[in-house]
C-alpha cells in the first residue's frame, strides 16, 4: 500500500530536495504540495529538475490541504509548524524547521524568542538512543544541517570520554543553507571567489543544538565555540571540529572509538587513514564522511566531517526518519552515492 505524503514549503530548497528523494522512494505517493507566496504557481517554475512533478500546482499551506496524508513534511520557517501539527492529529509530521529541536525552554527563548513549543524526537538516528525514540513516532524534529555533521563528527570522542567538555568548530557551508529568499550577500557576484565568516562569537542558532547533542553524549555540559564560514559553493558543509584530548588517551583509542561507533551505520563513513572528507563526495547522497586524528602538539582531537547540507543535513535525514517512524527499512529510497565531478 502506498504511503501518501505531502510537502509543505515545496518551493524552497529543502522542499525541492525532499521531493527529489521522495520521487525515488518505492513506497511513496506524493500528494499535496504547498507554499506561501508561491501559491498558484507550478512546481516546475521553482524546481525545473523535478520533471515528473513540474505541472503540479502549489496550494496554500493549511491544515485543510495537508490533512488526509499519511506523512506531512514541513519545510517552513521557524514558528510555522507547531499550530499546523496540532491540527493534523495522528498524521506523521516531520518538521524540517527549528520549532521542536531544543529541549530547554530557556535555550528556545534565548535563541528564537517566544513560548517554547516543546521538543519532539530528534532526527539524527546515528546518535546514541535516537532510533528507539524515532521508531513508531508520529512527530520528528529534523536537526539543523550544521548540528548533524558536527554532532556525528564529535559524538564518538565524547562517548568514549576521550576528550574534555569543550569543542571548537569551524564549518564552511554552501549558500543553499541560507534558503531561497533573495539576499544581496548571497548573490553570485558577492560569493564567488570569496569566503566569509558570519555568526561569529556564539551568534549562530545551531550552536545550542550542538551543545544539547554533545552534552547528552558526554554526560556533562559541553561548551561549543562555533564559527560558520560562507563558501563559494551551492551545497555542502565541511566541518573541522576539535576538543582537548584527555591525558590518558592515545590516538589509537580515539580512532577505534570512531570505527566502533559507526561500523554498522550505512550513512556514516569513517575514511581510511590518509583520506580526508570532501564535500564533493557527498553531493546528493545521504551520507557523512568522517576522519579523525590527534594533534599531539596541541593536545587535541581533530575530527573533520563532510555532508550535503540539503541531503543528509536536511531532506535525506528527514526521509531516513520517516522510514524509521513507519517501520520501513531505514535505507529505503536514500542514495549512498554522490554526484561527481
Number of C-alpha atoms within 10 A of each C-alpha: 6 10 16 16 23 25 28 27 26 29 27 20 22 28 25 23 21 23 22 21 19 22 17 13 17 11 15 17 16 19 19 22 28 27 24 16 11 19 16 14 16 19 26 17 14 17 20 14 13 17 11 12 18 15 14 15 18 22 21 19 22 15 14 11 16 28 18 17 20 20 27 26 28 27 29 23 13 14 15 16 23 14 12 17 21 12 14 18 12 13 19 22 27 28 28 30 22 24 23 25 26 24 18 13 15 13 16 22 12 11 15 15 12 11 10 17 17 14 17 21 23 22 30 27 20 19 20 15 11 14 18 13 16 25 18 16 20 19 25 26 24 31 25 22 24 27 22 27 31 28 23 26 27 29 23 26 29 24 19 17 18 24 25 19 19 17 22 15 22 19 22 23 28 22 21 18 22 13 13 14 10 9 9 10 10 19 11 14 10 12 19 12 10 11 14 11 13 12 13 13 9 14 14 14 17 21 21 22 23 28 20 21 24 30 20 17 23 20 12 12 15 19 19 23 17 24 20 22 20 20 22 19 18 16 21 29 33 29 29 21 25 26 24 19 24 14 10 8 13 14 17 10 14 22 20 13 20 24 15 12 21 18 12 11 13 14 19 23 19 23 14 10 10 7 12 16 21 19 23 18 20 27 24 26 21 29 28 29 24 27 22 26 17 20 14 11 6 9 15 21 26 22 24 25 29 31 34 31 32 28 29 30 28 28 29 28 27 25 27 23 30 28 19 23 24 18 13 14 10 17 17 17 19 22 18 15 13 16 10 9 6
